[in-house]
Amino acid sequence: MHAISRTNLADEAIEAIRSDILGKRWAVGEKLPNEASLSAMLSVSRGTVREAVRVLVSQGYLETRQGSGTYVRATSDAGRPLTMARRASLRDQFEARLALDVEAARLTAVRKRPETVAELRRLLAERGSYDGGDQAAFIERDLAFHKAVIAASGNRAMIEIYDFFSASIADTIAATLGRDIPEPDMQAHADIVDAIETGDPDQADAAVRRFMAPVLAALDRMILS
């Protein structure tokens, strides 16, 4: 590790530490030098080191253990799976999302609590229909609804996977707001909630597949055209 001297010190500190992690300077599970030592090694303030560590923790490279220090969590490019997913074809992204949405709806139908359906209906009403206005805000509301279905499944691994690929899933939502791919309307969303309310996983499964079918069909036409 060498001292850095460029103007964006936080970014440079992040890159310097990340480079050493990917270069296997420390093994997975190994403790990093303390904040003061890293500060001296990089010739930056301890505040800059603290910010760099915070970012690398959020990216999955490091983990902090209260009262113990900072440890290496991964020595491979932790962001690569997300980058690869975003570069995959849009159809691949929709297929992956369909797999998650279907299984989550099935589990939610079986495991729903009394308040689950009411909360999904509240989020759906809040989502509303896209009126051509603030696209980012609409995507956020739509994603909140679908993430609530995932959360209601009670499957922690699925919740984490959905969170990790949120950017990719937001891309699929954004893709339906253009002219080429149909946006599943309010009725298609409401049908999913209605199916969940029945408590029948097969009905929930079918509702999600009906929801996604026009999107996949449109993509198939685009691919073949």
Biotite code that builds the C-alpha atoms (Angstrom):
import biotite.structure as struc

atoms = struc.array([
    struc.Atom([0.000, 0.000, 0.000], chain_id="A", res_id=1, res_name="MET", atom_name="CA", element="C"),
    struc.Atom([1.350, 3.409, -0.960], chain_id="A", res_id=2, res_name="HIS", atom_name="CA", element="C"),
    struc.Atom([0.573, 6.929, 0.145], chain_id="A", res_id=3, res_name="ALA", atom_name="CA", element="C"),
    struc.Atom([-1.947, 8.765, -2.018], chain_id="A", res_id=4, res_name="ILE", atom_name="CA", element="C"),
    struc.Atom([-1.846, 12.354, -3.082], chain_id="A", res_id=5, res_name="SER", atom_name="CA", element="C"),
    struc.Atom([-4.744, 13.082, -5.440], chain_id="A", res_id=6, res_name="ARG", atom_name="CA", element="C"),
    struc.Atom([-7.500, 15.517, -4.660], chain_id="A", res_id=7, res_name="THR", atom_name="CA", element="C"),
    struc.Atom([-10.378, 13.066, -4.079], chain_id="A", res_id=8, res_name="ASN", atom_name="CA", element="C"),
    struc.Atom([-8.847, 11.443, -1.051], chain_id="A", res_id=9, res_name="LEU", atom_name="CA", element="C"),
    struc.Atom([-11.825, 9.347, -0.011], chain_id="A", res_id=10, res_name="ALA", atom_name="CA", element="C"),
    struc.Atom([-12.179, 7.777, -3.474], chain_id="A", res_id=11, res_name="ASP", atom_name="CA", element="C"),
    struc.Atom([-8.449, 7.167, -3.671], chain_id="A", res_id=12, res_name="GLU", atom_name="CA", element="C"),
    struc.Atom([-8.386, 5.610, -0.222], chain_id="A", res_id=13, res_name="ALA", atom_name="CA", element="C"),
    struc.Atom([-11.267, 3.320, -1.209], chain_id="A", res_id=14, res_name="ILE", atom_name="CA", element="C"),
    struc.Atom([-9.453, 2.265, -4.364], chain_id="A", res_id=15, res_name="GLU", atom_name="CA", element="C"),
    struc.Atom([-6.136, 1.716, -2.562], chain_id="A", res_id=16, res_name="ALA", atom_name="CA", element="C"),
    struc.Atom([-7.650, -0.512, 0.106], chain_id="A", res_id=17, res_name="ILE", atom_name="CA", element="C"),
    struc.Atom([-9.872, -2.357, -2.409], chain_id="A", res_id=18, res_name="ARG", atom_name="CA", element="C"),
    struc.Atom([-6.859, -2.976, -4.653], chain_id="A", res_id=19, res_name="SER", atom_name="CA", element="C"),
    struc.Atom([-4.968, -4.542, -1.782], chain_id="A", res_id=20, res_name="ASP", atom_name="CA", element="C"),
    struc.Atom([-7.977, -6.677, -0.848], chain_id="A", res_id=21, res_name="ILE", atom_name="CA", element="C"),
    struc.Atom([-8.332, -7.967, -4.429], chain_id="A", res_id=22, res_name="LEU", atom_name="CA", element="C"),
    struc.Atom([-4.563, -8.490, -4.513], chain_id="A", res_id=23, res_name="GLY", atom_name="CA", element="C"),
    struc.Atom([-4.941, -10.848, -1.521], chain_id="A", res_id=24, res_name="LYS", atom_name="CA", element="C"),
    struc.Atom([-2.778, -8.708, 0.741], chain_id="A", res_id=25, res_name="ARG", atom_name="CA", element="C"),
    struc.Atom([-5.073, -9.923, 3.500], chain_id="A", res_id=26, res_name="TRP", atom_name="CA", element="C"),
    struc.Atom([-6.913, -13.237, 3.600], chain_id="A", res_id=27, res_name="ALA", atom_name="CA", element="C"),
    struc.Atom([-10.655, -13.547, 4.146], chain_id="A", res_id=28, res_name="VAL", atom_name="CA", element="C"),
    struc.Atom([-11.253, -13.245, 7.876], chain_id="A", res_id=29, res_name="GLY", atom_name="CA", element="C"),
    struc.Atom([-7.979, -11.442, 8.483], chain_id="A", res_id=30, res_name="GLU", atom_name="CA", element="C"),
    struc.Atom([-8.021, -8.236, 10.493], chain_id="A", res_id=31, res_name="LYS", atom_name="CA", element="C"),
    struc.Atom([-6.983, -4.995, 8.800], chain_id="A", res_id=32, res_name="LEU", atom_name="CA", element="C"),
    struc.Atom([-4.496, -2.624, 10.432], chain_id="A", res_id=33, res_name="PRO", atom_name="CA", element="C"),
    struc.Atom([-6.239, -0.219, 12.764], chain_id="A", res_id=34, res_name="ASN", atom_name="CA", element="C"),
    struc.Atom([-7.498, 3.186, 11.667], chain_id="A", res_id=35, res_name="GLU", atom_name="CA", element="C"),
    struc.Atom([-4.383, 5.039, 12.801], chain_id="A", res_id=36, res_name="ALA", atom_name="CA", element="C"),
    struc.Atom([-2.075, 2.634, 10.927], chain_id="A", res_id=37, res_name="SER", atom_name="CA", element="C"),
    struc.Atom([-4.112, 2.845, 7.712], chain_id="A", res_id=38, res_name="LEU", atom_name="CA", element="C"),
    struc.Atom([-4.135, 6.615, 8.029], chain_id="A", res_id=39, res_name="SER", atom_name="CA", element="C"),
    struc.Atom([-0.342, 6.670, 8.249], chain_id="A", res_id=40, res_name="ALA", atom_name="CA", element="C"),
    struc.Atom([0.090, 4.146, 5.421], chain_id="A", res_id=41, res_name="MET", atom_name="CA", element="C"),
    struc.Atom([-2.148, 6.149, 3.063], chain_id="A", res_id=42, res_name="LEU", atom_name="CA", element="C"),
    struc.Atom([-1.127, 9.586, 4.307], chain_id="A", res_id=43, res_name="SER", atom_name="CA", element="C"),
    struc.Atom([-4.752, 10.614, 4.777], chain_id="A", res_id=44, res_name="VAL", atom_name="CA", element="C"),
    struc.Atom([-6.799, 11.597, 7.803], chain_id="A", res_id=45, res_name="SER", atom_name="CA", element="C"),
    struc.Atom([-8.441, 9.029, 10.016], chain_id="A", res_id=46, res_name="ARG", atom_name="CA", element="C"),
    struc.Atom([-11.794, 10.457, 8.897], chain_id="A", res_id=47, res_name="GLY", atom_name="CA", element="C"),
    struc.Atom([-10.936, 9.622, 5.277], chain_id="A", res_id=48, res_name="THR", atom_name="CA", element="C"),
    struc.Atom([-9.992, 6.079, 6.291], chain_id="A", res_id=49, res_name="VAL", atom_name="CA", element="C"),
    struc.Atom([-13.257, 5.774, 8.218], chain_id="A", res_id=50, res_name="ARG", atom_name="CA", element="C"),
    struc.Atom([-15.240, 6.829, 5.125], chain_id="A", res_id=51, res_name="GLU", atom_name="CA", element="C"),
    struc.Atom([-13.313, 4.402, 2.895], chain_id="A", res_id=52, res_name="ALA", atom_name="CA", element="C"),
    struc.Atom([-13.986, 1.532, 5.286], chain_id="A", res_id=53, res_name="VAL", atom_name="CA", element="C"),
    struc.Atom([-17.678, 2.450, 5.464], chain_id="A", res_id=54, res_name="ARG", atom_name="CA", element="C"),
    struc.Atom([-17.987, 2.277, 1.675], chain_id="A", res_id=55, res_name="VAL", atom_name="CA", element="C"),
    struc.Atom([-16.082, -1.010, 1.420], chain_id="A", res_id=56, res_name="LEU", atom_name="CA", element="C"),
    struc.Atom([-18.299, -2.520, 4.129], chain_id="A", res_id=57, res_name="VAL", atom_name="CA", element="C"),
    struc.Atom([-21.379, -1.484, 2.139], chain_id="A", res_id=58, res_name="SER", atom_name="CA", element="C"),
    struc.Atom([-19.865, -3.124, -0.965], chain_id="A", res_id=59, res_name="GLN", atom_name="CA", element="C"),
    struc.Atom([-19.277, -6.392, 0.869], chain_id="A", res_id=60, res_name="GLY", atom_name="CA", element="C"),
    struc.Atom([-15.486, -6.355, 0.956], chain_id="A", res_id=61, res_name="TYR", atom_name="CA", element="C"),
    struc.Atom([-15.117, -5.677, 4.677], chain_id="A", res_id=62, res_name="LEU", atom_name="CA", element="C"),
    struc.Atom([-17.026, -6.136, 7.880], chain_id="A", res_id=63, res_name="GLU", atom_name="CA", element="C"),
    struc.Atom([-16.639, -4.288, 11.148], chain_id="A", res_id=64, res_name="THR", atom_name="CA", element="C"),
    struc.Atom([-16.917, -6.054, 14.466], chain_id="A", res_id=65, res_name="ARG", atom_name="CA", element="C"),
    struc.Atom([-17.768, -3.775, 17.332], chain_id="A", res_id=66, res_name="GLN", atom_name="CA", element="C"),
    struc.Atom([-14.933, -3.576, 19.821], chain_id="A", res_id=67, res_name="GLY", atom_name="CA", element="C"),
    struc.Atom([-12.703, -5.795, 17.705], chain_id="A", res_id=68, res_name="SER", atom_name="CA", element="C"),
    struc.Atom([-11.839, -4.096, 14.404], chain_id="A", res_id=69, res_name="GLY", atom_name="CA", element="C"),
    struc.Atom([-12.327, -4.388, 10.659], chain_id="A", res_id=70, res_name="THR", atom_name="CA", element="C"),
    struc.Atom([-12.000, -7.733, 8.874], chain_id="A", res_id=71, res_name="TYR", atom_name="CA", element="C"),
    struc.Atom([-11.835, -8.853, 5.265], chain_id="A", res_id=72, res_name="VAL", atom_name="CA", element="C"),
    struc.Atom([-15.109, -10.409, 4.161], chain_id="A", res_id=73, res_name="ARG", atom_name="CA", element="C"),
    struc.Atom([-14.374, -11.089, 0.459], chain_id="A", res_id=74, res_name="ALA", atom_name="CA", element="C"),
    struc.Atom([-11.270, -10.937, -1.733], chain_id="A", res_id=75, res_name="THR", atom_name="CA", element="C"),
    struc.Atom([-13.141, -11.127, -5.030], chain_id="A", res_id=76, res_name="SER", atom_name="CA", element="C"),
    struc.Atom([-15.032, -8.363, -6.769], chain_id="A", res_id=77, res_name="ASP", atom_name="CA", element="C"),
    struc.Atom([-18.128, -8.220, -4.571], chain_id="A", res_id=78, res_name="ALA", atom_name="CA", element="C"),
    struc.Atom([-19.974, -5.990, -7.018], chain_id="A", res_id=79, res_name="GLY", atom_name="CA", element="C"),
    struc.Atom([-19.397, -8.222, -10.037], chain_id="A", res_id=80, res_name="ARG", atom_name="CA", element="C"),
    struc.Atom([-22.592, -10.333, -9.701], chain_id="A", res_id=81, res_name="PRO", atom_name="CA", element="C"),
    struc.Atom([-24.719, -7.190, -9.748], chain_id="A", res_id=82, res_name="LEU", atom_name="CA", element="C"),
    struc.Atom([-22.788, -5.722, -12.681], chain_id="A", res_id=83, res_name="THR", atom_name="CA", element="C"),
    struc.Atom([-23.130, -8.951, -14.643], chain_id="A", res_id=84, res_name="MET", atom_name="CA", element="C"),
    struc.Atom([-26.855, -9.123, -13.916], chain_id="A", res_id=85, res_name="ALA", atom_name="CA", element="C"),
    struc.Atom([-27.375, -5.583, -15.161], chain_id="A", res_id=86, res_name="ARG", atom_name="CA", element="C"),
    struc.Atom([-25.532, -6.401, -18.347], chain_id="A", res_id=87, res_name="ARG", atom_name="CA", element="C"),
    struc.Atom([-27.547, -9.539, -18.959], chain_id="A", res_id=88, res_name="ALA", atom_name="CA", element="C"),
    struc.Atom([-30.300, -9.335, -21.493], chain_id="A", res_id=89, res_name="SER", atom_name="CA", element="C"),
    struc.Atom([-33.485, -7.732, -20.292], chain_id="A", res_id=90, res_name="LEU", atom_name="CA", element="C"),
    struc.Atom([-35.318, -10.985, -20.817], chain_id="A", res_id=91, res_name="ARG", atom_name="CA", element="C"),
    struc.Atom([-32.887, -12.805, -18.576], chain_id="A", res_id=92, res_name="ASP", atom_name="CA", element="C"),
    struc.Atom([-33.525, -10.200, -15.910], chain_id="A", res_id=93, res_name="GLN", atom_name="CA", element="C"),
    struc.Atom([-37.286, -10.629, -16.206], chain_id="A", res_id=94, res_name="PHE", atom_name="CA", element="C"),
    struc.Atom([-36.963, -14.422, -16.060], chain_id="A", res_id=95, res_name="GLU", atom_name="CA", element="C"),
    struc.Atom([-34.847, -14.195, -12.904], chain_id="A", res_id=96, res_name="ALA", atom_name="CA", element="C"),
    struc.Atom([-37.303, -11.763, -11.367], chain_id="A", res_id=97, res_name="ARG", atom_name="CA", element="C"),
    struc.Atom([-40.217, -14.020, -12.294], chain_id="A", res_id=98, res_name="LEU", atom_name="CA", element="C"),
    struc.Atom([-38.615, -16.942, -10.455], chain_id="A", res_id=99, res_name="ALA", atom_name="CA", element="C"),
    struc.Atom([-38.274, -14.855, -7.303], chain_id="A", res_id=100, res_name="LEU", atom_name="CA", element="C"),
    struc.Atom([-41.715, -13.252, -7.558], chain_id="A", res_id=101, res_name="ASP", atom_name="CA", element="C"),
    struc.Atom([-43.482, -16.557, -8.151], chain_id="A", res_id=102, res_name="VAL", atom_name="CA", element="C"),
    struc.Atom([-41.882, -18.357, -5.221], chain_id="A", res_id=103, res_name="GLU", atom_name="CA", element="C"),
    struc.Atom([-42.372, -15.361, -2.935], chain_id="A", res_id=104, res_name="ALA", atom_name="CA", element="C"),
    struc.Atom([-46.062, -15.135, -3.838], chain_id="A", res_id=105, res_name="ALA", atom_name="CA", element="C"),
    struc.Atom([-46.493, -18.859, -3.177], chain_id="A", res_id=106, res_name="ARG", atom_name="CA", element="C"),
    struc.Atom([-44.848, -18.611, 0.243], chain_id="A", res_id=107, res_name="LEU", atom_name="CA", element="C"),
    struc.Atom([-46.714, -15.410, 1.120], chain_id="A", res_id=108, res_name="THR", atom_name="CA", element="C"),
    struc.Atom([-50.047, -17.028, 0.298], chain_id="A", res_id=109, res_name="ALA", atom_name="CA", element="C"),
    struc.Atom([-49.271, -19.800, 2.757], chain_id="A", res_id=110, res_name="VAL", atom_name="CA", element="C"),
    struc.Atom([-47.593, -17.726, 5.477], chain_id="A", res_id=111, res_name="ARG", atom_name="CA", element="C"),
    struc.Atom([-49.524, -14.449, 5.305], chain_id="A", res_id=112, res_name="LYS", atom_name="CA", element="C"),
    struc.Atom([-50.541, -12.758, 8.519], chain_id="A", res_id=113, res_name="ARG", atom_name="CA", element="C"),
    struc.Atom([-53.879, -10.961, 8.995], chain_id="A", res_id=114, res_name="PRO", atom_name="CA", element="C"),
    struc.Atom([-52.267, -7.614, 8.307], chain_id="A", res_id=115, res_name="GLU", atom_name="CA", element="C"),
    struc.Atom([-50.292, -8.756, 5.234], chain_id="A", res_id=116, res_name="THR", atom_name="CA", element="C"),
    struc.Atom([-53.022, -8.305, 2.634], chain_id="A", res_id=117, res_name="VAL", atom_name="CA", element="C"),
    struc.Atom([-54.050, -4.924, 4.036], chain_id="A", res_id=118, res_name="ALA", atom_name="CA", element="C"),
    struc.Atom([-50.448, -3.700, 3.834], chain_id="A", res_id=119, res_name="GLU", atom_name="CA", element="C"),
    struc.Atom([-50.082, -4.936, 0.246], chain_id="A", res_id=120, res_name="LEU", atom_name="CA", element="C"),
    struc.Atom([-53.299, -3.159, -0.728], chain_id="A", res_id=121, res_name="ARG", atom_name="CA", element="C"),
    struc.Atom([-52.076, 0.026, 0.967], chain_id="A", res_id=122, res_name="ARG", atom_name="CA", element="C"),
    struc.Atom([-48.777, -0.095, -0.934], chain_id="A", res_id=123, res_name="LEU", atom_name="CA", element="C"),
    struc.Atom([-50.607, -0.813, -4.176], chain_id="A", res_id=124, res_name="LEU", atom_name="CA", element="C"),
    struc.Atom([-52.876, 2.199, -3.676], chain_id="A", res_id=125, res_name="ALA", atom_name="CA", element="C"),
    struc.Atom([-49.816, 4.295, -2.893], chain_id="A", res_id=126, res_name="GLU", atom_name="CA", element="C"),
    struc.Atom([-48.141, 3.004, -6.034], chain_id="A", res_id=127, res_name="ARG", atom_name="CA", element="C"),
    struc.Atom([-50.985, 4.122, -8.279], chain_id="A", res_id=128, res_name="GLY", atom_name="CA", element="C"),
    struc.Atom([-50.673, 4.093, -12.062], chain_id="A", res_id=129, res_name="SER", atom_name="CA", element="C"),
    struc.Atom([-47.851, 5.664, -13.992], chain_id="A", res_id=130, res_name="TYR", atom_name="CA", element="C"),
    struc.Atom([-48.992, 8.998, -15.405], chain_id="A", res_id=131, res_name="ASP", atom_name="CA", element="C"),
    struc.Atom([-45.833, 9.927, -17.275], chain_id="A", res_id=132, res_name="GLY", atom_name="CA", element="C"),
    struc.Atom([-44.541, 12.063, -14.410], chain_id="A", res_id=133, res_name="GLY", atom_name="CA", element="C"),
    struc.Atom([-41.679, 11.394, -12.034], chain_id="A", res_id=134, res_name="ASP", atom_name="CA", element="C"),
    struc.Atom([-40.389, 8.046, -13.273], chain_id="A", res_id=135, res_name="GLN", atom_name="CA", element="C"),
    struc.Atom([-37.917, 7.488, -10.429], chain_id="A", res_id=136, res_name="ALA", atom_name="CA", element="C"),
    struc.Atom([-40.599, 8.060, -7.791], chain_id="A", res_id=137, res_name="ALA", atom_name="CA", element="C"),
    struc.Atom([-42.981, 5.642, -9.520], chain_id="A", res_id=138, res_name="PHE", atom_name="CA", element="C"),
    struc.Atom([-40.290, 2.960, -9.779], chain_id="A", res_id=139, res_name="ILE", atom_name="CA", element="C"),
    struc.Atom([-39.609, 3.371, -6.058], chain_id="A", res_id=140, res_name="GLU", atom_name="CA", element="C"),
    struc.Atom([-43.304, 2.910, -5.200], chain_id="A", res_id=141, res_name="ARG", atom_name="CA", element="C"),
    struc.Atom([-43.659, -0.088, -7.508], chain_id="A", res_id=142, res_name="ASP", atom_name="CA", element="C"),
    struc.Atom([-40.505, -1.689, -6.128], chain_id="A", res_id=143, res_name="LEU", atom_name="CA", element="C"),
    struc.Atom([-41.785, -1.127, -2.582], chain_id="A", res_id=144, res_name="ALA", atom_name="CA", element="C"),
    struc.Atom([-44.903, -3.167, -3.397], chain_id="A", res_id=145, res_name="PHE", atom_name="CA", element="C"),
    struc.Atom([-42.966, -6.082, -4.883], chain_id="A", res_id=146, res_name="HIS", atom_name="CA", element="C"),
    struc.Atom([-40.421, -6.046, -2.067], chain_id="A", res_id=147, res_name="LYS", atom_name="CA", element="C"),
    struc.Atom([-43.296, -6.208, 0.420], chain_id="A", res_id=148, res_name="ALA", atom_name="CA", element="C"),
    struc.Atom([-44.496, -9.431, -1.225], chain_id="A", res_id=149, res_name="VAL", atom_name="CA", element="C"),
    struc.Atom([-40.982, -10.826, -0.908], chain_id="A", res_id=150, res_name="ILE", atom_name="CA", element="C"),
    struc.Atom([-40.733, -9.713, 2.730], chain_id="A", res_id=151, res_name="ALA", atom_name="CA", element="C"),
    struc.Atom([-44.088, -11.290, 3.561], chain_id="A", res_id=152, res_name="ALA", atom_name="CA", element="C"),
    struc.Atom([-42.746, -14.632, 2.317], chain_id="A", res_id=153, res_name="SER", atom_name="CA", element="C"),
    struc.Atom([-40.631, -14.760, 5.475], chain_id="A", res_id=154, res_name="GLY", atom_name="CA", element="C"),
    struc.Atom([-37.718, -16.253, 3.541], chain_id="A", res_id=155, res_name="ASN", atom_name="CA", element="C"),
    struc.Atom([-34.637, -14.333, 4.685], chain_id="A", res_id=156, res_name="ARG", atom_name="CA", element="C"),
    struc.Atom([-32.424, -15.541, 1.825], chain_id="A", res_id=157, res_name="ALA", atom_name="CA", element="C"),
    struc.Atom([-34.946, -14.438, -0.790], chain_id="A", res_id=158, res_name="MET", atom_name="CA", element="C"),
    struc.Atom([-35.291, -11.052, 0.895], chain_id="A", res_id=159, res_name="ILE", atom_name="CA", element="C"),
    struc.Atom([-31.519, -10.544, 0.787], chain_id="A", res_id=160, res_name="GLU", atom_name="CA", element="C"),
    struc.Atom([-31.250, -11.698, -2.839], chain_id="A", res_id=161, res_name="ILE", atom_name="CA", element="C"),
    struc.Atom([-34.062, -9.321, -3.841], chain_id="A", res_id=162, res_name="TYR", atom_name="CA", element="C"),
    struc.Atom([-32.361, -6.472, -1.995], chain_id="A", res_id=163, res_name="ASP", atom_name="CA", element="C"),
    struc.Atom([-29.016, -7.238, -3.636], chain_id="A", res_id=164, res_name="PHE", atom_name="CA", element="C"),
    struc.Atom([-30.513, -7.214, -7.108], chain_id="A", res_id=165, res_name="PHE", atom_name="CA", element="C"),
    struc.Atom([-32.810, -4.244, -6.468], chain_id="A", res_id=166, res_name="SER", atom_name="CA", element="C"),
    struc.Atom([-31.006, -2.153, -9.074], chain_id="A", res_id=167, res_name="ALA", atom_name="CA", element="C"),
    struc.Atom([-31.531, -4.860, -11.685], chain_id="A", res_id=168, res_name="SER", atom_name="CA", element="C"),
    struc.Atom([-35.190, -5.242, -10.702], chain_id="A", res_id=169, res_name="ILE", atom_name="CA", element="C"),
    struc.Atom([-35.660, -1.468, -10.879], chain_id="A", res_id=170, res_name="ALA", atom_name="CA", element="C"),
    struc.Atom([-34.278, -1.689, -14.419], chain_id="A", res_id=171, res_name="ASP", atom_name="CA", element="C"),
    struc.Atom([-37.024, -4.157, -15.343], chain_id="A", res_id=172, res_name="THR", atom_name="CA", element="C"),
    struc.Atom([-39.666, -1.802, -13.926], chain_id="A", res_id=173, res_name="ILE", atom_name="CA", element="C"),
    struc.Atom([-38.185, 1.134, -15.829], chain_id="A", res_id=174, res_name="ALA", atom_name="CA", element="C"),
    struc.Atom([-38.219, -0.927, -19.032], chain_id="A", res_id=175, res_name="ALA", atom_name="CA", element="C"),
    struc.Atom([-42.017, -1.203, -18.830], chain_id="A", res_id=176, res_name="THR", atom_name="CA", element="C"),
    struc.Atom([-42.473, 2.559, -18.738], chain_id="A", res_id=177, res_name="LEU", atom_name="CA", element="C"),
    struc.Atom([-41.442, 3.017, -22.358], chain_id="A", res_id=178, res_name="GLY", atom_name="CA", element="C"),
    struc.Atom([-43.413, 2.227, -25.498], chain_id="A", res_id=179, res_name="ARG", atom_name="CA", element="C"),
    struc.Atom([-42.175, -1.269, -26.342], chain_id="A", res_id=180, res_name="ASP", atom_name="CA", element="C"),
    struc.Atom([-42.906, -3.307, -23.225], chain_id="A", res_id=181, res_name="ILE", atom_name="CA", element="C"),
    struc.Atom([-46.336, -3.222, -21.547], chain_id="A", res_id=182, res_name="PRO", atom_name="CA", element="C"),
    struc.Atom([-46.488, -2.111, -17.949], chain_id="A", res_id=183, res_name="GLU", atom_name="CA", element="C"),
    struc.Atom([-48.517, -4.521, -15.804], chain_id="A", res_id=184, res_name="PRO", atom_name="CA", element="C"),
    struc.Atom([-51.485, -2.390, -14.756], chain_id="A", res_id=185, res_name="ASP", atom_name="CA", element="C"),
    struc.Atom([-53.166, -1.945, -11.398], chain_id="A", res_id=186, res_name="MET", atom_name="CA", element="C"),
    struc.Atom([-55.545, -4.834, -12.045], chain_id="A", res_id=187, res_name="GLN", atom_name="CA", element="C"),
    struc.Atom([-52.645, -7.210, -12.713], chain_id="A", res_id=188, res_name="ALA", atom_name="CA", element="C"),
    struc.Atom([-51.075, -6.144, -9.401], chain_id="A", res_id=189, res_name="HIS", atom_name="CA", element="C"),
    struc.Atom([-54.393, -6.400, -7.563], chain_id="A", res_id=190, res_name="ALA", atom_name="CA", element="C"),
    struc.Atom([-54.868, -9.909, -8.950], chain_id="A", res_id=191, res_name="ASP", atom_name="CA", element="C"),
    struc.Atom([-51.659, -10.967, -7.202], chain_id="A", res_id=192, res_name="ILE", atom_name="CA", element="C"),
    struc.Atom([-52.914, -9.614, -3.875], chain_id="A", res_id=193, res_name="VAL", atom_name="CA", element="C"),
    struc.Atom([-56.307, -11.258, -4.368], chain_id="A", res_id=194, res_name="ASP", atom_name="CA", element="C"),
    struc.Atom([-54.617, -14.589, -5.113], chain_id="A", res_id=195, res_name="ALA", atom_name="CA", element="C"),
    struc.Atom([-52.421, -14.278, -2.025], chain_id="A", res_id=196, res_name="ILE", atom_name="CA", element="C"),
    struc.Atom([-55.493, -13.529, 0.065], chain_id="A", res_id=197, res_name="GLU", atom_name="CA", element="C"),
    struc.Atom([-57.017, -16.869, -0.933], chain_id="A", res_id=198, res_name="THR", atom_name="CA", element="C"),
    struc.Atom([-54.145, -18.658, 0.784], chain_id="A", res_id=199, res_name="GLY", atom_name="CA", element="C"),
    struc.Atom([-53.760, -20.914, -2.259], chain_id="A", res_id=200, res_name="ASP", atom_name="CA", element="C"),
    struc.Atom([-50.126, -20.977, -3.463], chain_id="A", res_id=201, res_name="PRO", atom_name="CA", element="C"),
    struc.Atom([-51.125, -22.248, -6.898], chain_id="A", res_id=202, res_name="ASP", atom_name="CA", element="C"),
    struc.Atom([-53.430, -19.277, -7.432], chain_id="A", res_id=203, res_name="GLN", atom_name="CA", element="C"),
    struc.Atom([-50.687, -16.909, -6.330], chain_id="A", res_id=204, res_name="ALA", atom_name="CA", element="C"),
    struc.Atom([-48.242, -18.659, -8.663], chain_id="A", res_id=205, res_name="ASP", atom_name="CA", element="C"),
    struc.Atom([-50.644, -18.322, -11.599], chain_id="A", res_id=206, res_name="ALA", atom_name="CA", element="C"),
    struc.Atom([-51.382, -14.650, -10.870], chain_id="A", res_id=207, res_name="ALA", atom_name="CA", element="C"),
    struc.Atom([-47.700, -13.726, -10.996], chain_id="A", res_id=208, res_name="VAL", atom_name="CA", element="C"),
    struc.Atom([-47.182, -15.671, -14.211], chain_id="A", res_id=209, res_name="ARG", atom_name="CA", element="C"),
    struc.Atom([-50.182, -13.924, -15.821], chain_id="A", res_id=210, res_name="ARG", atom_name="CA", element="C"),
    struc.Atom([-48.747, -10.635, -14.600], chain_id="A", res_id=211, res_name="PHE", atom_name="CA", element="C"),
    struc.Atom([-45.425, -11.291, -16.324], chain_id="A", res_id=212, res_name="MET", atom_name="CA", element="C"),
    struc.Atom([-46.619, -13.106, -19.465], chain_id="A", res_id=213, res_name="ALA", atom_name="CA", element="C"),
    struc.Atom([-47.349, -9.988, -21.605], chain_id="A", res_id=214, res_name="PRO", atom_name="CA", element="C"),
    struc.Atom([-43.944, -8.579, -20.735], chain_id="A", res_id=215, res_name="VAL", atom_name="CA", element="C"),
    struc.Atom([-42.111, -11.742, -21.764], chain_id="A", res_id=216, res_name="LEU", atom_name="CA", element="C"),
    struc.Atom([-44.192, -12.018, -24.931], chain_id="A", res_id=217, res_name="ALA", atom_name="CA", element="C"),
    struc.Atom([-43.307, -8.459, -25.893], chain_id="A", res_id=218, res_name="ALA", atom_name="CA", element="C"),
    struc.Atom([-39.645, -9.158, -25.305], chain_id="A", res_id=219, res_name="LEU", atom_name="CA", element="C"),
    struc.Atom([-39.838, -12.296, -27.440], chain_id="A", res_id=220, res_name="ASP", atom_name="CA", element="C"),
    struc.Atom([-41.333, -10.251, -30.265], chain_id="A", res_id=221, res_name="ARG", atom_name="CA", element="C"),
    struc.Atom([-38.584, -7.693, -29.928], chain_id="A", res_id=222, res_name="MET", atom_name="CA", element="C"),
    struc.Atom([-35.914, -10.386, -30.049], chain_id="A", res_id=223, res_name="ILE", atom_name="CA", element="C"),
    struc.Atom([-37.430, -12.024, -33.140], chain_id="A", res_id=224, res_name="LEU", atom_name="CA", element="C"),
    struc.Atom([-38.079, -8.794, -35.017], chain_id="A", res_id=225, res_name="SER", atom_name="CA", element="C"),
])
